[in-house]
Amino acid sequence: MAKRIVKLTFVGEAIKKPLTFRMAKKFDVMPNIRRARVTDKIGEIVLELDGKEKDLEKGIKYLIKSGVVVEPIGGDVIE
Amino acid sequence: MSYVLGLRCRECGREYPTSVVFVCEYCFGSLEIAYDYTRIKKVLTRKAIESRPKDMWRYKELLPIDKAPTDGLNTGFTPFIRSHNLAKVLGVKELYIKDDSVNYPTLSFKDRVVAVALSKAKEFGFHTVACASTGNLANSVAANATIAGLRAFIFIPADLEAGKIIASSIYNPTVVKVEGNYDEVNRLCSEIASKYKWAFVNINIRPFYAEGSKTYAFEIAEQMGWRVPKHIVAPSAGGSLVTKIKKGLQEFTDLGLIDKFDSKLYVAQGKGCAPIVTAIKEDSDIIKPVKPKTIAKSLAIGNPADGYYAYDVVKKSGGWAEEATDSEIIDAIKLLAETEGIFTETAGGVTVAATIKLIKQKKIPKDESIVICITGNGLKTQEVIVNKLVKPLKIKPNLHSFEEEQKKRPTSDHYSI
């Protein structure tokens, strides 16, 4: 099993869809939400994803394809 | 002697003992240093500071090291300039420039944060330091590591121009070109930071590294005569600088070193990579990551680690934010050079251009004190202006030719906003 800590940013239509739940169910990934903020225009979730490495990859790709911005929680490190 | 109490989560407030941790294990919030201000207040006075060498360590009690500083011993205390020429062009009464374009040893503000990072890395027992950078941070880590006798790894995207690598390679670190896009380099570096026992300056020792930025604010206050300006305009990449300017000046106030801190803080970013400016203008405390597209490469961070905190301190101060187009950046670099003799890099151009806009918008009144933060040197980004300058006069080797040609030169007062 592997873990990923990521920040998900939802904009536009993606805010209204249960994408995190769908990703968890479809790819057998367990999300553990630690922090979240949401407005009517944008949403942000910081969470840990737990699952098999290949399932995590697939799950993250699914989120990106669905319009979610997936980023490491530490922000960009290239300064 | 250390005045550090430990680390504290900026989100949930949980506390941790001093160690190599950078995110809260509960909420994954970022950590910052907590100090024992009661003890600091007993020893850190204006008189004590003024008696010390003119470098960034004159404020050492407010920096997160336990032993005597070992790095950056000639860093900081950069010029603080009362501007007359640029002030006249902008039509403002009291303008200052805090000039880190001549910081030591690598001509950028990054020498401050790297000095703290390396001193702390040695305290933690690291022998290798690392960073991912396309410019100023790489230069500073490479130079300071060689002075410190530490092994250095510099990670860069494989397509980075050769000219940008020279200012790091000259110090002989291990430069690693990563054949991947920007996101892949970011992800790889985070993985390396979690696997290898290295001090990755802006990842696993980021809470300590970032504290070095406060010295920029301390110097502004001291060099202004132990007071603060009404307005401070700072460039923003990851968002850390403006938050540390706020923290530093608040600390000075709480310690009684300055009477009050009522500065309005402003953030400047390049159009094409302005996620913090957008958040401030839209009043959204959630930062939307962007794909950078600006000539201000040193500010091109699309997913700023401290974006929310930068938003927060700017809004609470009553300040604002502005972005600069590529052509505005170039014009501003030239304006600063032609008025004040300061050759800044693109980040400085962004800051000057944003200041001009903020004055025009009346966000910054013309009759109040203003500080512009210049954080890097123009010699490093010559490619953006090389074709934008007045060409040299070309003459025959006789007096007549010189006199004819020199009439074609623009006269003074050629700059305007």
Interface residues (C-beta under 8 A of the other chain):
Chain A: I5 K7 T9 V11 R34 R35 R37 V38 T39 K41 I42 G43 E44 V46 E48 V69 E71 P72 I73 G74 G75 D76 V77 I78 E79
Chain B: E11 F22 V23 Y26 C27 F28 G29 S30 K110 C131 A132 S133 T134 G135 N136 L137 F155 P157 Y182 V185 N186 R187 C189 S190 A193 F200 N202 I203 R206 A237 G238 E282 S284 D285 I286 I287 K288 P289 S298 I301 G302 N303 P304 A305 D306 G307
